[in-house]
Amino acid sequence: MGLLLGAPIFDENDENILSNMGIDLMKYFNKYIYVSADIEYNNSKIEATSLGQELLNVPENCKEISTCEKPELSYFNDKFFKPCIPVKLIGCIDHWPAKTKWTNLDYFIKIAGERTIPVEIGAHYVHENWTQKLMTMREFIMNYVCKEYDEESQRGYLAQHTLFDQLPQLRDDIIIPDYCALTDDDETNVEPEINAWFGPKGTLSPLHYDPKHNLLTQVIGSKQIILFSPDDSSYLYPYDDKLLFNTSQVDPISPNLKDYPEFGKAIKWYCVLKPGEMLYIPPKWWHHVVSLEKSFSVSFWWR
Ligand SMILES: O=C(O)CCC(=O)C(=O)O
């Protein structure tokens, strides 16, 4: 459980013994088990970049999110963070090792193929067939990320998982953006919560909002994102449910206006996030996210 959840257990030299054990086990697997069992997954060429990207239907009457190249901290603070306006930031992760290392999925199999991860299975988290399964990283990549799907209900998605606590080697491939140092007036800054979102083409996060600031960062592949301001919440029909109060019942790609007539009044914001780009999503801004190809995103949530 410690290996799965990434619980740090330190020895007297301040070494994280659980992570080191995970790293040693992977070395052992790579060196002995798979060589003798003749499973050649380490040599398979599974490219993660840009396979058949095609845009979904762009909803009508959308406003496009503006783009800003590597803004100064103070500019980002004044123009976007303080007034809570979403913006696409480009050129901010060119120095991340992940930008090159993660383009080949063999990399994940090599360093974490036998590690257990939680995978969401199903069209999306409010779909009736949705479930979660534990499986190894290798099984996930081979059977879910690299699969061509004909039925949307079987998609596998490593979603909202603190993978970087579990696998410190991957944590070294990313760098916390400076923008995460900005705080609302009454909050003290703490380290952001970092989540991994890894999956095939067609993963879908239904329209929902989160309470924190978010920099959703696209490392591999691209995603289509539709946003709505918190000012339009009354047109979005959230579920009347303790767990799903922050999720809308409306599908913004093809809304059912008979059941949700007020939805037509909400102003849609739209962007496609490509590799290397990040989207600032202010607290309580609604977002609906679809991957347009194999995709790996990292989100930074902070107050
Ligand atoms: O990328 C996704 O599928 C959803 C991301 C998201 O909802 C978030 O970062 O808060």
The ligand as an SDF file (V2000), in Angstrom:
LIG
                    3D

 10  9  0  0  0  0  0  0  0  0999 V2000
   -7.5270   16.4740  -18.0520 O   0  0  0  0  0  0  0  0  0  0  0  0
   -8.6000   16.0760  -17.6020 C   0  0  0  0  0  0  0  0  0  0  0  0
   -9.1850   15.0800  -18.0530 O   0  0  0  0  0  0  0  0  0  0  0  0
   -9.2530   16.8190  -16.4630 C   0  0  0  0  0  0  0  0  0  0  0  0
   -8.3330   17.7560  -15.7440 C   0  0  0  0  0  0  0  0  0  0  0  0
   -9.0290   18.4370  -14.6030 C   0  0  0  0  0  0  0  0  0  0  0  0
  -10.2130   18.3320  -14.4220 O   0  0  0  0  0  0  0  0  0  0  0  0
   -8.2520   19.2600  -13.6800 C   0  0  0  0  0  0  0  0  0  0  0  0
   -7.0420   19.4160  -13.8650 O   0  0  0  0  0  0  0  0  0  0  0  0
   -8.8670   19.7830  -12.7200 O   0  0  0  0  0  0  0  0  0  0  0  0
  1  2  2  0
  2  3  1  0
  2  4  1  0
  4  5  1  0
  5  6  1  0
  6  7  2  0
  6  8  1  0
  8  9  2  0
  8 10  1  0
M  END
$$$$
